Amino acid sequence: MEIIAQIRHEIESQEGRAISFARFMELALYHDSHGYYMSDLPKVGKDGDFFTSATVHAVFGETMADAVSELWRAVGLKQPVLVEIGGGTGSLCKSMLGRIRETEPDVYKRLKVVLIEASPYHRRRQEEVLREHEVAKVWYASLDEAAADGAVEGVVLSNEWLDAFPVHIAERTKTGWKEVAVTYAEGRFREVLREPSAPLLAALAEIESAVPIPSGMRIEVNLGLKQAAEQVGRLLANGFVVTIDYGDREEELYHPSRKKGTLMCYHRHQAHDNPYIHVGEQDMTAHVNFSAWSRYGEKAGLQEVAYMRQDKFLLQCGLLHKAVAHQDTDPFASQAMKRNRAILQLIDPAGLGGRFRVMVQQKGRERHPTALPAFLINKKDARE
């Protein structure tokens, strides 16, 4: 495969003939011509490799639309902006806009939508599915590009964005921290341990100041979180940031029970932990460090106001009220039954509801010191 040849070429051009795992992951996912996310392969849904909450059913987007509308009202915006980062196929944005058009037509007419999407394939898909909506829309290929174009007032939303960042892998050995690097030998990719870079060591020290890491444990470190938080802080002048992803606070994320880390791969709806097969043809993700996301956000002017599991968040946003009564008997033909099954799937504590976390941050609160919406009043950690 061409992507393997490209990665091998970079490996062989480096001193020590190895690259960091983060660079390997970046090339496998984001190489301009052959990266997984940059290709035209279906990725989300039954024809792809994985499902997201947004693709389970439009009721997820309808619920998020109601939540975002409340956040706009809390800030008192006359011309609200919705920013979606990493929206994939556009299914979430489509269902949200449909709900806003139905329930708040006056807001819909004034609304501006900003879509930040690195994948040309997904940008084309978004343009197609959102064509029916006549609201003002603008696309950017990167968060940095969007932030450079001027700050906005509104809500910045992401669903499964941060988990797709390339991550460094570090292993705590008896002699200290080592970084996992990737080389190529005997016809396949192999791992080697080497001394960590200065930025990685600094991040590891920050983690260990909060959580002791035992010898023999591997953890993933997302060095891109800090820059992403800074860019979101620049992009948002006033409003809220809603981040939905699987992850945890540091004390849970780096618990000894996760001795091998959290890196997972998804290929044709099969989950596994080997990133060195199906290269360029599979998704790779790692759990989000929400403690770090909150810390970096604070430095960027984003104040954490809520953090909880997805099931609790959706319930507090009124998801159960969207269930419909019916007398249907055919589970395959009944739209009502499909809707109700999707609601249960979204709040299943053993599935999407329990695995995903929602963090809400606010910027500019001093300008609008009104009460937060009711669904944000509980600030306790998700595990409580």
Secondary structure as the mmCIF struct_conf table of DSSP 4:
data_model
#
loop_
_struct_conf.conf_type_id
_struct_conf.id
_struct_conf.beg_label_comp_id
_struct_conf.beg_label_asym_id
_struct_conf.beg_label_seq_id
_struct_conf.end_label_comp_id
_struct_conf.end_label_asym_id
_struct_conf.end_label_seq_id
HELX_RH_AL_P HELX_RH_AL_P1 GLU A 2 SER A 13
BEND BEND1 GLN A 14 GLN A 14
TURN_TY1_P TURN_TY1_P1 GLU A 15 GLY A 16
BEND BEND2 ARG A 17 ARG A 17
STRN STRN1 ILE A 19 SER A 20
HELX_RH_AL_P HELX_RH_AL_P2 PHE A 21 TYR A 30
TURN_TY1_P TURN_TY1_P2 ASP A 32 HIS A 34
TURN_TY1_P TURN_TY1_P3 TYR A 36 MET A 38
BEND BEND3 SER A 39 LEU A 41
STRN STRN2 VAL A 44 VAL A 44
BEND BEND4 GLY A 45 GLY A 45
TURN_TY1_P TURN_TY1_P4 LYS A 46 ASP A 47
BEND BEND5 GLY A 48 ASP A 49
STRN STRN3 PHE A 50 PHE A 50
HELX_RH_AL_P HELX_RH_AL_P3 SER A 53 VAL A 56
HELX_RH_AL_P HELX_RH_AL_P4 ALA A 58 VAL A 75
TURN_TY1_P TURN_TY1_P5 GLY A 76 GLY A 76
BEND BEND6 LYS A 78 GLN A 79
STRN STRN4 VAL A 81 ILE A 85
BEND BEND7 GLY A 86 GLY A 86
TURN_TY1_P TURN_TY1_P6 GLY A 88 THR A 89
BEND BEND8 GLY A 90 GLY A 90
HELX_RH_AL_P HELX_RH_AL_P5 SER A 91 THR A 103
HELX_RH_AL_P HELX_RH_AL_P6 PRO A 105 ARG A 110
STRN STRN5 LYS A 112 ILE A 116
BEND BEND9 ALA A 118 ALA A 118
HELX_RH_AL_P HELX_RH_AL_P7 PRO A 120 VAL A 129
TURN_TY1_P TURN_TY1_P7 LEU A 130 GLU A 132
BEND BEND10 VAL A 135 VAL A 135
STRN STRN6 ALA A 136 TYR A 140
BEND BEND11 ALA A 141 SER A 142
HELX_RH_AL_P HELX_RH_AL_P8 LEU A 143 ALA A 148
TURN_TY1_P TURN_TY1_P8 ASP A 149 ASP A 149
STRN STRN7 VAL A 152 ASN A 159
BEND BEND12 GLU A 160 GLU A 160
HELX_RH_3T_P HELX_RH_3T_P1 LEU A 162 ALA A 164
BEND BEND13 PHE A 165 PHE A 165
STRN STRN8 HIS A 168 THR A 173
TURN_TY1_P TURN_TY1_P9 LYS A 174 THR A 175
STRN STRN9 GLY A 176 ALA A 185
TURN_TY1_P TURN_TY1_P10 GLU A 186 GLY A 187
STRN STRN10 ARG A 188 ARG A 194
HELX_LH_PP_P HELX_LH_PP_P1 GLU A 195 SER A 197
HELX_RH_AL_P HELX_RH_AL_P9 ALA A 198 GLU A 208
TURN_TY1_P TURN_TY1_P11 SER A 209 ALA A 210
BEND BEND14 VAL A 211 VAL A 211
TURN_TY1_P TURN_TY1_P12 SER A 215 GLY A 216
STRN STRN11 ARG A 218 VAL A 221
TURN_TY1_P TURN_TY1_P13 LEU A 223 GLY A 224
HELX_RH_AL_P HELX_RH_AL_P10 LEU A 225 LEU A 235
STRN STRN12 LEU A 236 ASP A 248
HELX_RH_AL_P HELX_RH_AL_P11 GLU A 250 LEU A 253
TURN_TY1_P TURN_TY1_P14 TYR A 254 TYR A 254
HELX_RH_3T_P HELX_RH_3T_P2 PRO A 256 ARG A 258
TURN_TY1_P TURN_TY1_P15 LYS A 259 LYS A 260
STRN STRN13 MET A 264 HIS A 267
TURN_TY1_P TURN_TY1_P16 ARG A 268 HIS A 269
STRN STRN14 GLN A 270 HIS A 272
BEND BEND15 ASP A 273 ASP A 273
TURN_TY1_P TURN_TY1_P17 PRO A 275 TYR A 276
BEND BEND16 ILE A 277 HIS A 278
TURN_TY1_P TURN_TY1_P18 VAL A 279 GLU A 281
BEND BEND17 GLN A 282 GLN A 282
STRN STRN15 ASP A 283 THR A 285
STRN STRN16 VAL A 288 ASN A 289
HELX_RH_AL_P HELX_RH_AL_P12 PHE A 290 LYS A 299
TURN_TY1_P TURN_TY1_P19 ALA A 300 GLY A 301
STRN STRN17 GLN A 303 ARG A 309
HELX_RH_AL_P HELX_RH_AL_P13 GLN A 310 GLN A 316
TURN_TY1_P TURN_TY1_P20 CYS A 317 GLY A 318
HELX_RH_3T_P HELX_RH_3T_P3 LEU A 319 LYS A 322
TURN_TY1_P TURN_TY1_P21 PRO A 331 ALA A 333
HELX_RH_AL_P HELX_RH_AL_P14 GLN A 335 LEU A 346
TURN_TY1_P TURN_TY1_P22 ILE A 347 ILE A 347
TURN_TY1_P TURN_TY1_P23 PRO A 349 GLY A 351
HELX_RH_AL_P HELX_RH_AL_P15 LEU A 352 ARG A 355
STRN STRN18 PHE A 356 LYS A 363
HELX_RH_3T_P HELX_RH_3T_P4 ARG A 365 ARG A 367
HELX_LH_PP_P HELX_LH_PP_P2 THR A 370 PRO A 373
HELX_RH_3T_P HELX_RH_3T_P5 ALA A 374 LEU A 376
BEND BEND18 LYS A 380 LYS A 380
TURN_TY1_P TURN_TY1_P24 ALA A 382 ARG A 383
#
